Amino acid sequence: MTKSLKALLLVLTLAALSSALSAAEVTFVRIWPAWREAASFERISEYFGGKENTGRQSVVRTQADQRGGFYFLVRTDNPGSAIAGARFELKVIKPDSPEARTYTFAATVPAGGHVFNLGLTGADWPGKDTQPVAWQLRLLAADGRELGSGQSFLWSK
């Protein structure tokens, strides 16, 4: 094998490895924490079919039968292939306690852009007038590896 062929193979191998590593990361384009009323999830198709229609968004709640609650709308960008078996880990500090409470949400992250609504609903959130003091959101692979993260300003303090 010639030196130039070896060099070419090395460059191609490094490029492929670099591409595979960067494709594994998921970017949180934006995270919008806000209260949502249950009625904001209703669509006309639900009246005909009886089933909640979430459109192209993934909606995951701590109390599946309760729609009203405090939601973290997360817009993701996954330049790689779909990621099955992932989970969001949300840590929240509420005004009534200095201790962070952890919530997990199972997720399959499709390739490309996607929107997730992660809801703290029912007894898991005190009400529409309550705002979190601080929060941290991480996306973890099935093996526990961190794929992406975001946090509020106060979380770092």
PLY file of the C-alpha trace (Angstrom):
ply
format ascii 1.0
element vertex 157
property float x
property float y
property float z
element edge 156
property int vertex1
property int vertex2
end_header
0.00 0.00 0.00
1.40 3.37 -0.94
1.77 6.28 1.46
-0.81 8.36 -0.37
-3.35 5.53 -0.29
-2.77 5.04 3.45
-3.17 8.77 4.02
-6.39 8.80 1.99
-7.79 5.86 3.97
-6.87 7.57 7.24
-8.57 10.82 6.18
-11.71 8.97 5.07
-11.82 6.95 8.30
-11.43 10.07 10.45
-14.09 11.91 8.44
-16.54 9.02 8.84
-15.81 8.76 12.57
-16.19 12.52 13.03
-19.50 12.46 11.15
-20.81 9.57 13.26
-19.84 11.28 16.51
-21.41 14.62 15.61
-24.58 12.90 14.33
-25.14 11.36 17.76
-25.73 14.75 19.43
-29.19 16.24 19.68
-29.53 20.01 19.94
-32.25 21.68 21.96
-33.14 24.51 19.61
-35.49 26.09 22.14
-37.17 25.23 25.44
-40.38 27.09 26.36
-41.61 26.46 29.93
-45.21 27.62 30.45
-48.59 26.73 31.93
-51.12 25.26 29.49
-54.83 24.84 30.06
-56.32 21.46 29.19
-58.49 23.06 26.51
-55.42 24.20 24.57
-54.85 20.59 23.53
-58.33 20.03 22.11
-58.70 19.79 18.33
-61.81 19.41 16.25
-60.80 15.88 15.19
-61.03 14.77 18.81
-64.78 15.39 18.77
-65.17 13.00 15.84
-62.64 10.33 16.74
-62.66 10.58 20.54
-58.87 10.35 20.70
-56.41 13.16 21.43
-54.75 14.41 18.28
-51.29 15.80 19.02
-50.45 16.56 15.40
-46.76 16.15 14.68
-45.76 16.84 18.28
-45.05 14.29 20.99
-47.00 14.99 24.18
-45.91 13.16 27.34
-47.42 13.87 30.76
-46.64 12.83 34.31
-50.36 12.13 34.81
-51.56 10.78 31.44
-55.24 11.49 32.16
-54.65 15.16 33.13
-53.97 17.66 30.33
-53.73 20.96 32.20
-50.32 21.60 33.69
-46.90 23.14 33.43
-45.23 22.13 30.16
-41.75 22.27 28.77
-42.13 22.60 25.01
-38.83 21.34 23.61
-37.85 21.81 19.98
-35.08 19.35 19.09
-32.79 18.95 16.11
-31.39 15.47 15.54
-28.97 15.42 12.59
-28.52 11.64 12.95
-30.90 8.73 12.68
-33.90 8.17 14.97
-33.07 7.35 18.60
-35.30 4.73 20.22
-35.40 4.09 23.96
-34.29 7.60 24.93
-35.67 9.54 27.89
-35.89 13.13 28.99
-34.79 13.77 32.57
-36.29 16.97 33.96
-35.16 18.38 37.31
-37.31 21.16 38.72
-37.03 23.32 41.83
-40.47 24.57 42.87
-41.10 27.62 45.07
-42.28 25.47 47.98
-39.06 23.42 48.34
-35.33 23.99 47.74
-34.90 20.34 46.72
-35.00 19.48 43.02
-37.61 16.95 41.97
-36.79 14.67 39.03
-39.28 13.58 36.36
-38.54 11.24 33.46
-40.31 11.00 30.13
-39.76 8.14 27.67
-39.15 9.28 24.12
-38.21 8.21 20.65
-36.36 11.08 19.01
-36.92 11.08 15.25
-34.30 12.26 12.78
-34.50 15.95 11.94
-36.54 18.51 13.86
-39.27 17.55 16.31
-41.33 19.13 19.11
-41.94 17.49 22.49
-44.44 18.75 25.08
-43.29 17.44 28.47
-46.05 18.08 30.99
-46.06 18.19 34.77
-49.76 17.57 35.21
-52.29 16.74 37.92
-50.81 16.55 41.41
-47.30 17.04 40.00
-47.79 20.81 39.58
-49.46 23.15 42.12
-51.34 25.36 39.62
-51.22 27.93 36.86
-49.92 30.71 39.11
-46.80 28.74 40.09
-43.54 29.17 38.17
-40.45 26.99 38.63
-37.53 28.57 40.47
-35.00 26.69 38.31
-34.90 23.69 36.00
-32.55 21.43 34.06
-33.52 19.20 31.12
-31.35 16.39 29.78
-31.94 13.92 26.96
-30.40 10.53 27.73
-29.81 7.54 25.46
-30.96 4.08 26.56
-27.46 3.45 27.93
-27.56 6.64 30.05
-25.29 8.68 27.77
-26.27 12.37 27.57
-27.40 13.36 24.08
-28.43 16.96 24.81
-29.17 19.34 27.65
-30.55 22.73 28.57
-31.23 24.65 31.77
-32.65 27.83 33.17
-30.35 30.68 34.12
-30.89 30.09 37.82
-30.00 26.38 37.60
-26.34 27.27 37.14
-26.38 29.43 40.28
0 1
1 2
2 3
3 4
4 5
5 6
6 7
7 8
8 9
9 10
10 11
11 12
12 13
13 14
14 15
15 16
16 17
17 18
18 19
19 20
20 21
21 22
22 23
23 24
24 25
25 26
26 27
27 28
28 29
29 30
30 31
31 32
32 33
33 34
34 35
35 36
36 37
37 38
38 39
39 40
40 41
41 42
42 43
43 44
44 45
45 46
46 47
47 48
48 49
49 50
50 51
51 52
52 53
53 54
54 55
55 56
56 57
57 58
58 59
59 60
60 61
61 62
62 63
63 64
64 65
65 66
66 67
67 68
68 69
69 70
70 71
71 72
72 73
73 74
74 75
75 76
76 77
77 78
78 79
79 80
80 81
81 82
82 83
83 84
84 85
85 86
86 87
87 88
88 89
89 90
90 91
91 92
92 93
93 94
94 95
95 96
96 97
97 98
98 99
99 100
100 101
101 102
102 103
103 104
104 105
105 106
106 107
107 108
108 109
109 110
110 111
111 112
112 113
113 114
114 115
115 116
116 117
117 118
118 119
119 120
120 121
121 122
122 123
123 124
124 125
125 126
126 127
127 128
128 129
129 130
130 131
131 132
132 133
133 134
134 135
135 136
136 137
137 138
138 139
139 140
140 141
141 142
142 143
143 144
144 145
145 146
146 147
147 148
148 149
149 150
150 151
151 152
152 153
153 154
154 155
155 156
